[in-house]
Amino acid sequence: MSPNEDRLVRNTTLTVMALVVLRLVAAAWTPLTFDEAYYWIWSKHLAFGYYDHPPGVALVIRLGTMIAGDTELGVRLISILLALPMSFAVFRTAEILFGRRVAANATILLNVTLMAAVGTLIVTPDSPLLVTSSFVLFFLAKVLESGRGAWWLAVGVATGLALASKYTAMFFGPAIVIWLISVPKLRRWFASPWLYLGGLTALAVFSPVILWNADHHWVSFIKQLGRSEVIQFKPAFIGELIPTQIAFATPFVFVLGAMGLYALSRRDGGALASRALVNAMFWTITLYFLWHSLHARVEANWFAPVYPPLAIAAAAAVDVILWGRRSQRVVNFCLRWASPVGIVMFACLILQANTGILTGFRRDATVRSVGVGWRTLAANIEATRARVGASCVLAPDYGTASWLTFYLPKGTCVIQPTQRIRWVNMDEPDPAKLSGKLLWVDEVRASIQPYVAQTFAKVGRVGEFKRMRGPLVIETYALDLLEQPKRPVLDNSPPPELQ
């Protein structure tokens, strides 16, 4: 390695590590989102599957809390540190496909996107999916570089782990087939047992999730794969898709990625196999979600697995493609400002989520999902629970139940009495705790919830408390004392997917 190459690798490593440290600081400061609190409960009851997703996110959180405890940082620790192996995989992939300078730029460009920064800070199934997606791409590049069939086993392991993170990884199969078909010299793998052994390896790694679903009426598969059903076309959703991806990619990385993908599709740089791999891994998932957005909303984070190839395409636009003078000025400008703008956007998002100062303390998209104000609110709820002698706290939805479980004193009985499929891996609540006084915690509403009215003969308001972010009232919660149940407290009706 030449001195210049050594310096390039060292600077890339230091940049990634600095960004990881920035995320760790933000993680310790920022309260959990309700989904993170929900997945944290999963981590206390590890299983091979859950109602909403495969188990990858639960394992990630469990490892982090074993190191840093049941804190915001502990929940997020491993997720953030996964950016390090993710970066290694993207660096090596880009180095194999296009060279070391592309590798360095691709690694940094990926890490300054909000998809990578926020996607590893806020722990969701997309966090382990992002890192496993990077390794699927890396191992495919090793198949190309080495020509050795044994690398298909590594592809299978990475794909199986990706599937155990989120079912979106099922698109890797078609993407790989498209890649092999589109490159004549790679078609030989269809006659090789290694390709099929790789597929069996992926199936073996994923098989515990399949068995869990088989034991639970296939509920998780039905819930998630049922999203693909077209009930009614609503093309307006596609109008949300591009702006959110520009934001998640950050504007300058998005421009570079679009330019790189366009050029690579026109044979303007790199070998066919390299260009085809990037395009197949990007467009197979992207085209499906474009179709999906014609009939249903596509959440911005669903695109996580296409960001490694997007970052490589963006870096190829900088170092591989020969542009005209005007286009080259655009590329140079975007590269110069991509990192500082991405870092500033991340810092502003964290500052806004925690304080609301950037919008003058008015409401914004983050205000309900991030648990700002929950520590104070939970202290008031606990004081009320102790005062009225309630043995258990009930909540109407999984988000409120999860926040209550995380922020109330450890060991407090907290239950969502409906949608019991969400808690199927947990022990059933102690019947003795459900036979006495219960405290219902819900947002203030114009009328009493049907579940409460139908289940309890006696309902009395015992308090109201506000969840605040600075001077902004996010929500006002009502606390009702529930007594004299008229029917079982737990509603064990099957979920909609099984009705």
Steps between C-alpha positions, in 0.01 A plus 500: 500500500644837398527789750210678329281190518597445862402857582171459312404191701607663828300818433193299402526293817538807721204671332273200551608464862435870565150466355437194719605695810264783401214250477585350838479844660167565329374157607570568867316836482195404294205317664378179341240493228197283579618237249839478670332450838285228340805322356677537836217296657558239227866486603395394850309207350717371216327279246540399137219727388255770598167626372654792312848388395772234518724498810813685380421831667422333834840329506678826413332678792561210738874511433510876556311494830726222627787750464344839583184405691137586440573854390452688175868447423481132590205443269682668211863410565546196276284647225730802478815289518369291210596797282860381531457156335252658258766751397761227461269301272416802283866603479613155390212463253572831332874426500442169320257649249653841427820562698616650827407865442142399423509282813602791723239737360224237504565423866487863607202587278300211646580605855391860454156403370217527749410142409827381652528763774142489628446142384770375737418747780126420511493122540256332263524184287661720234814529711610134479356488148730784391814322619398155370407657164851643483649155554274339240640753253857443621482122471350527150797720408728226640327245277575728205858570604608149596283280281487259795168330563554481876420872524140411415477346847595837648236664280250250638592573863476876447168468316359275772602749768348781293173306480517448877520879528218599264302324231600764242815292452296252293566733204869405507415169332349657186775766499771233497327308220468819293871573553606153391279506191614846392872413502583222249813379681305452824228279353720199564399519866154369409668168422702501822385332823657786698224743403231261627698414812507874570123512467461204735734668747282812498193281555669317788597824674147635455324172588445578873290800394298275270444250781387775738248617242379143446433476875310832498268455202747679266386827651819700445527395135132576443529841665805618307453330166137604503616857443556411135129447440355765270160608631476841338745708298602824671772655281532798737729291721773507237519876552628438852765252396758711316510794747548265794781316324672827412488585871614157618782486246575870559472716186858484373541125551165452324619702198830311484319168535252584224782611269702189578212260443415672172859483376554140611186395315646657181833313512687815586735354760627172638463141389158365407488263798574783745247736348236229479547401865443855624198550276340163578532545876362853480223480243338167591384634838449857382272407211286287728455786748418738215223258404392464863471878535227499235260335744644548851741716697868406486686601814836669439699246702380208285768593245785420741639199306551705180722757670828303480476471118374860483809622688728302269325645195540849648872444552533359148350824371792680664795280407405269212269685263637746245266801496470809287618828650161608637415159647847475653445830680176360645682186614782698662255731675292211634805311625635810676177565687355149547675427830458837676134527394427142609660557840317830551168341400555221753594744777198720424267199503627387841482853639147546368377162625624572851415869534275621217702819489546508120126534441445743785375215724213420264397150398695306239519147359721371784299628793267205562737213423798607713441459874594852608332578832433138592728490803305779670168358382590151625590639843155661526330180385692292755411741781132477403513121475647476850246749639192317373641154568483368141672166457554535127512768229302443179555673165295498178785456252841338478687831481361638825538161671863480387589853614332430835696177541830671426454820701299378802695338786641161411257218575184712474212299356418655159261333257338567166180300554412494129706376200642222714678349198762772544599352836475132410866433593459651848362333811131557566434763770442382857119464537523637854625832366204524264240433768548823694509866412648580158625831360408582137741741328389653172489832320209720600207414274147631449350166600605193691672223304263213404730245664482684834124553486434137411741350751465700824195599702677778686724760332622814673741774392789533749736733315610673182859572405666664203795373303711804421785595269606837634187719496323270249230265625551184297213302650280509807451164667198406709537253785185301583458257788330181377307271736244219494574323170194365323699259281862378473742793503713353222340502157640194326319553172708384202679773303342631179740292292354179644133591500 
